[in-house]
Amino acid sequence: MHTYSEQELLRRNKLTELEKMGINAYPAELFDVNVSAKEILENYENQKIEYKNICIAGRLMSIRDMGKACFMVIQDATSKIQVYVKRDEICPDEDKSLYDIVFKKLVDIGDIVGIKGETTIHAQHFSLLSKALKPLPIVKEKDGELFDAVTDPEFRYRQRYVDLIINPTVKDTFTKRTKLINTIRDFYNNKGYLEVDTPVLQPIPGGAAARPFITHHHTLDIPMYLRIANELYLKRLIVGGFDGVYEFSRNFRNEGMDRTHNPEFTVMELYVAYKDYNWMMDLTEELMEKIAIELHGTTEVKVGDNCIDFKRPFKRITMFDAIREHTGIDISEMDESQLRDVCKQLHIDVPTNIGKGKLIDEIFGAKCEGNFIQPTFITDYPVEMSPLTKKHRSKKGLVERFELMVNGKELANAYSELNDPIDQRKRFEEQMQLMERGDDEAMFIDNDFLRALEYGMPPTAGIGIGIDRLVMIMTNNPSIQDVLLFPQMRPEKTNLD
């Protein structure tokens, strides 16, 4: 049985009273909006003639009773605007008590209303378009600035629809997110690359080292996996003859949650034939600089207490040099046992079932990653860390890989892609050995992908860019939950009313 608060019961009683008066609180008729609040606010002084007969709709955010008139503020998708409602004009030929009953007793903050009238805005017609049965949280505002705003993340993330209503900066974050994605899309389209779609449900979770979500396909009677990456499918398209393909991919990893990780996240992956990782570094610098300028008008972006400058070129340093620089230890010739001793020496706790590659990754993550605030390419990774990457052309034991670090976190990961099917099979088999040791993030063998490589894949450069983390940086938000409209959360303990 649903239980309602006192305020909710009051609103439901008001709904009943409106129904008794023959007023439909949820009408189906078209309300032909012809202007936005922002348009009026920005253009009225120069184009008064254009705003003689307007029709606007939005959510009622405040109402101030003046006896035979009232002032109300409505908020549409663009802004807020004040409306003047005069009883004798709203009800010229009707019972004037209707105004007193509806406006003073039955209309609430949060209701969605429609207004027709003149200028800024002198109402001549009022329509109730949707009755709000829950009250909005009280938010105080002075001189256009919010104070005592709702900041509780549990409330904001769980009820994002309310967060968007009462916190205007939230909508701005997601508007910039869309602009950022469109900037990337335009950048790649202008270079002739093709946007594609690849499967979300996959028979083998490939393209990354991660724990997958598992489901079941009833018709085929087989287990299926939500994709952890789209890399192997995009490479199949390079085999098939496309010179450049990219995809904005929703990926799913059954792993931890924190301020920079969410089980469902967005990655943009790009693959271009006949290129290498050095070329991809140059392209990535060009893209990041363009995004900053498109969103901020400058290459400098404020992120917390830092000012990040995306002006090309970015710093470049090898992974081993980065570890040596920040720990004083040269690990370049160490085996697994020696690396475990280094982890112990540096007080880094590591699982017993991980191999050499992940041990190096743990050392870098614990002692180096957070130090790279300005955009920095970490290059030339150990082969054990990169099972899908081409071996380095001149440095034995390394691969041609880079990660872009910004504000102490990985933002992009890129390779000269491994296109030798014999080497690739060997790498997959090494991953299976790690899986047998208990590493549940090790890669499966994808035999169809190996078959594709046997038909011949041209030399290829590939990159994955974490869109959510990039949006965090470009909008100065400290948590990934702030840039996802509906982040994953534990189920509520109380009933949803």
Rosetta blueprint (number, residue, H / E / L):
1 M L
2 H L
3 T L
4 Y L
5 S L
6 E H
7 Q H
8 E H
9 L H
10 L H
11 R H
12 R H
13 N H
14 K H
15 L H
16 T H
17 E H
18 L H
19 E H
20 K H
21 M L
22 G L
23 I L
24 N L
25 A L
26 Y L
27 P L
28 A L
29 E L
30 L L
31 F L
32 D L
33 V L
34 N L
35 V L
36 S L
37 A H
38 K H
39 E H
40 I H
41 L H
42 E H
43 N H
44 Y L
45 E L
46 N L
47 Q L
48 K H
49 I H
50 E H
51 Y H
52 K L
53 N L
54 I E
55 C E
56 I E
57 A E
58 G E
59 R E
60 L E
61 M E
62 S E
63 I E
64 R E
65 D E
66 M L
67 G L
68 K L
69 A E
70 C E
71 F E
72 M E
73 V E
74 I E
75 Q E
76 D L
77 A L
78 T L
79 S L
80 K E
81 I E
82 Q E
83 V E
84 Y E
85 V E
86 K E
87 R H
88 D H
89 E H
90 I H
91 C L
92 P L
93 D L
94 E L
95 D L
96 K L
97 S H
98 L H
99 Y H
100 D H
101 I H
102 V H
103 F H
104 K H
105 K H
106 L H
107 V L
108 D L
109 I L
110 G L
111 D L
112 I E
113 V E
114 G E
115 I E
116 K E
117 G E
118 E E
119 T L
120 T L
121 I L
122 H E
123 A E
124 Q E
125 H E
126 F E
127 S E
128 L E
129 L E
130 S E
131 K L
132 A L
133 L L
134 K L
135 P L
136 L L
137 P L
138 I L
139 V L
140 K E
141 E E
142 K E
143 D L
144 G L
145 E E
146 L E
147 F E
148 D L
149 A L
150 V L
151 T L
152 D L
153 P H
154 E H
155 F H
156 R H
157 Y H
158 R H
159 Q L
160 R H
161 Y H
162 V H
163 D H
164 L H
165 I H
166 I H
167 N L
168 P H
169 T H
170 V H
171 K H
172 D H
173 T H
174 F H
175 T H
176 K H
177 R H
178 T H
179 K H
180 L H
181 I H
182 N H
183 T H
184 I H
185 R H
186 D H
187 F H
188 Y H
189 N H
190 N H
191 K L
192 G L
193 Y L
194 L E
195 E E
196 V L
197 D L
198 T L
199 P L
200 V L
201 L E
202 Q E
203 P L
204 I L
205 P L
206 G L
207 G L
208 A L
209 A L
210 A L
211 R L
212 P L
213 F L
214 I E
215 T E
216 H E
217 H E
218 H L
219 T L
220 L L
221 D L
222 I E
223 P E
224 M E
225 Y E
226 L E
227 R L
228 I L
229 A L
230 N L
231 E H
232 L H
233 Y H
234 L H
235 K H
236 R H
237 L H
238 I H
239 V H
240 G L
241 G L
242 F L
243 D L
244 G E
245 V E
246 Y E
247 E E
248 F E
249 S E
250 R E
251 N E
252 F E
253 R L
254 N L
255 E L
256 G L
257 M L
258 D E
259 R L
260 T L
261 H E
262 N L
263 P L
264 E E
265 F E
266 T E
267 V E
268 M E
269 E E
270 L E
271 Y E
272 V E
273 A E
274 Y L
275 K L
276 D L
277 Y H
278 N H
279 W H
280 M H
281 M H
282 D H
283 L H
284 T H
285 E H
286 E H
287 L H
288 M H
289 E H
290 K H
291 I H
292 A H
293 I H
294 E H
295 L H
296 H H
297 G L
298 T L
299 T L
300 E E
301 V E
302 K E
303 V E
304 G L
305 D L
306 N E
307 C E
308 I E
309 D E
310 F L
311 K L
312 R L
313 P L
314 F L
315 K E
316 R E
317 I E
318 T E
319 M H
320 F H
321 D H
322 A H
323 I H
324 R H
325 E H
326 H H
327 T H
328 G L
329 I L
330 D L
331 I L
332 S L
333 E L
334 M L
335 D L
336 E H
337 S H
338 Q H
339 L H
340 R H
341 D H
342 V H
343 C H
344 K H
345 Q H
346 L L
347 H L
348 I L
349 D L
350 V L
351 P L
352 T L
353 N L
354 I L
355 G L
356 K H
357 G H
358 K H
359 L H
360 I H
361 D H
362 E H
363 I H
364 F H
365 G H
366 A H
367 K H
368 C L
369 E H
370 G H
371 N H
372 F L
373 I L
374 Q L
375 P L
376 T E
377 F E
378 I E
379 T E
380 D E
381 Y E
382 P E
383 V H
384 E H
385 M H
386 S L
387 P L
388 L L
389 T E
390 K L
391 K E
392 H L
393 R L
394 S L
395 K L
396 K L
397 G L
398 L E
399 V E
400 E E
401 R E
402 F E
403 E E
404 L E
405 M E
406 V E
407 N L
408 G L
409 K E
410 E E
411 L E
412 A E
413 N E
414 A E
415 Y E
416 S E
417 E E
418 L L
419 N L
420 D L
421 P H
422 I H
423 D H
424 Q H
425 R H
426 K H
427 R H
428 F H
429 E H
430 E H
431 Q H
432 M H
433 Q H
434 L H
435 M H
436 E H
437 R L
438 G L
439 D L
440 D L
441 E L
442 A L
443 M L
444 F L
445 I L
446 D L
447 N H
448 D H
449 F H
450 L H
451 R H
452 A H
453 L H
454 E H
455 Y L
456 G L
457 M L
458 P L
459 P L
460 T E
461 A E
462 G E
463 I E
464 G E
465 I E
466 G E
467 I H
468 D H
469 R H
470 L H
471 V H
472 M H
473 I H
474 M H
475 T H
476 N L
477 N L
478 P L
479 S L
480 I H
481 Q H
482 D H
483 V H
484 L L
485 L L
486 F L
487 P L
488 Q L
489 M L
490 R L
491 P L
492 E L
493 K L
494 T L
495 N L
496 L L
497 D L
